[in-house]
Amino acid sequence: TIEEYVQNLGSSTRANYKKHKNKFFRECPQANFITKNGTEIDERIISRIIELNFERTKSKMEVPHVNHTHTQNIYEYSKHYGKVTYIELDGVIIAGCIAFMANNSIYSNFIAHDNEYSKYNPGQLCMVQLIQNSIESGYTEFHLLWGETDYKTRFLAKARPMYSYEFHKKMTISFIKRKIWEKFSYILYKFKASKLAV
């Protein structure tokens, strides 16, 4: 149950979650949690959550990795396998999570919130709401995908190894092209990061 899950969180995480949630709904009583699945999800919801993620990423001096095509692809996929939870305040989405459903598991893809509401930590409020909805819907696993971040540790994520393999004969054309592409991608990433930091 969600009560058991919250009880298993660290004491400071649990206390902060309850404090932020109580403060948010005390100061914004007209706000609502909304969860939608599959064909219930319209493009406006996906676009808004990704827009918030984009702005949040830039505010942290990191390089966003989404564009219009990516957004459109996520929306098309969401119509079949999507689950979104978001907070709506006066008709405006101020925070949300986008996830996908597969094989009795939930795969969290995006989490974001409007920077103006950061003091309430509404993105993580949405995450707990999404976890609650997933538990109530009978899903047995909740994946926070790759990468290490503080919030994943706080929300009890357990790391799993992920492997990928590519086989190239040394000094073949495909091997050289792969090495050039890796170097170019790294240089481009550093260049974008330096531009955002200005």
C-alpha positions in Angstrom: 0.0 0.0 0.0 1.0 3.6 -0.4 1.0 3.9 3.4 3.6 1.1 3.7 5.7 2.7 1.0 5.7 6.1 2.6 6.5 4.6 6.0 9.6 2.9 4.4 11.0 6.2 3.2 13.8 7.8 5.2 12.6 9.9 8.1 13.7 13.2 6.6 12.2 12.3 3.2 8.9 11.3 4.8 8.8 14.4 6.9 9.6 16.7 3.9 7.0 15.0 1.7 4.3 15.5 4.3 5.4 19.1 5.0 5.5 20.1 1.4 2.2 18.4 0.6 0.4 20.0 3.6 1.8 23.4 2.9 1.0 23.3 -0.8 -2.7 22.3 -0.4 -3.1 24.7 2.5 -1.8 27.6 0.4 -3.3 26.4 -2.9 -6.5 24.6 -1.9 -7.9 24.8 -5.4 -5.1 22.6 -6.8 -5.9 19.1 -7.9 -4.0 15.9 -8.6 -5.1 14.3 -12.0 -4.1 10.9 -13.4 -4.8 9.8 -16.9 -4.0 6.7 -18.9 -3.6 6.0 -22.6 -6.2 7.6 -24.8 -7.3 9.9 -22.0 -4.0 11.8 -22.4 -4.1 14.7 -24.8 -1.1 16.4 -26.5 -1.4 19.5 -24.4 -0.6 17.6 -21.2 2.5 15.9 -22.7 3.8 19.2 -24.2 3.3 21.1 -21.0 5.1 18.6 -18.8 8.0 18.4 -21.2 8.1 22.2 -21.5 8.4 22.3 -17.7 11.2 19.7 -17.7 13.0 21.7 -20.4 12.9 24.9 -18.4 13.8 23.1 -15.2 16.8 21.5 -16.9 18.0 24.8 -18.2 17.6 26.5 -14.8 20.1 23.9 -13.4 22.6 24.8 -16.1 22.2 21.4 -17.8 21.6 20.7 -21.5 18.0 19.7 -22.4 17.7 16.7 -24.7 14.2 17.1 -26.0 12.8 18.7 -29.2 9.5 18.9 -31.0 10.0 15.5 -32.7 10.8 13.8 -29.4 7.8 15.4 -27.8 5.5 14.2 -30.6 6.9 10.7 -30.4 6.3 10.6 -26.6 2.7 11.8 -27.1 2.1 9.1 -29.8 3.5 6.4 -27.5 1.5 7.7 -24.6 -1.8 7.2 -26.4 -1.1 3.5 -26.2 1.0 2.9 -23.1 1.1 6.2 -21.2 0.3 7.1 -17.6 0.5 10.7 -16.5 0.0 12.3 -13.1 0.0 16.1 -12.8 -1.1 19.0 -10.6 -3.5 21.5 -12.1 -3.9 24.9 -10.5 -6.5 27.3 -11.9 -6.5 25.4 -15.2 -2.7 25.4 -15.6 -0.4 22.4 -15.2 2.3 23.3 -12.7 3.9 19.9 -12.2 3.7 16.4 -13.6 5.2 13.0 -14.4 5.0 11.1 -17.6 5.4 7.3 -17.4 4.8 4.2 -19.6 3.1 1.0 -18.7 4.5 -2.4 -19.9 4.6 -5.9 -18.5 2.9 -5.1 -15.3 5.5 -2.4 -14.6 5.6 1.4 -14.7 8.6 3.2 -16.3 8.9 6.8 -15.2 10.1 9.0 -18.1 9.7 12.7 -17.2 9.3 14.5 -13.9 9.0 18.3 -13.8 7.5 21.3 -12.1 7.2 25.1 -12.6 10.1 26.8 -10.9 7.8 29.3 -9.4 6.4 26.5 -7.1 9.8 25.0 -6.2 9.3 25.7 -2.5 6.5 23.0 -2.5 8.6 20.4 -4.4 5.5 19.6 -6.5 7.3 17.4 -9.0 8.0 14.9 -6.2 4.5 15.2 -4.9 3.4 14.1 -8.3 5.9 11.2 -8.2 4.4 9.9 -5.0 0.9 10.3 -6.4 1.9 8.3 -9.5 3.4 5.6 -7.3 0.2 5.5 -5.3 -1.9 5.2 -8.4 0.4 2.4 -9.7 0.1 0.5 -6.5 -3.7 0.8 -6.5 -3.8 -0.3 -10.1 -1.9 -3.5 -9.4 1.5 -2.8 -10.9 4.3 -4.7 -9.2 7.4 -2.6 -10.2 8.1 1.1 -10.6 11.2 1.9 -12.7 13.0 5.3 -12.4 15.1 4.4 -15.4 18.9 5.0 -15.8 21.1 7.5 -14.1 21.8 8.3 -10.5 20.1 11.3 -8.9 19.4 12.2 -5.3 15.6 11.9 -5.6 15.9 8.3 -6.9 17.8 7.3 -3.8 15.3 9.1 -1.5 12.4 7.3 -3.2 14.0 3.9 -2.5 15.2 3.1 -6.1 17.6 0.1 -6.3 20.2 0.2 -9.0 20.3 -2.6 -11.6 23.2 -3.1 -14.0 22.4 -2.4 -17.6 24.6 -3.7 -20.4 24.9 -3.0 -24.1 27.4 -4.5 -26.5 28.8 -3.4 -29.9 31.2 -5.5 -31.8 33.6 -3.8 -34.3 36.8 -5.1 -35.9 39.5 -2.7 -34.8 40.3 0.0 -37.4 37.4 -0.9 -39.7 35.3 2.0 -41.1 32.5 1.3 -38.7 34.9 1.4 -35.7 36.5 4.7 -36.8 33.1 6.3 -37.5 31.9 5.2 -34.0 34.9 6.8 -32.3 34.6 10.0 -34.3 30.9 10.2 -33.4 31.5 9.6 -29.7 34.2 12.4 -29.7 31.9 14.8 -31.7 28.9 14.1 -29.4 31.0 14.9 -26.3 32.4 18.1 -27.8 28.9 19.2 -28.8 27.6 18.5 -25.3 30.3 20.5 -23.7 29.7 23.4 -26.1 26.0 23.5 -25.3 26.7 23.4 -21.6 29.1 26.3 -21.9 26.5 28.3 -23.8 23.8 27.7 -21.1 26.2 28.7 -18.4 26.8 32.1 -19.8 
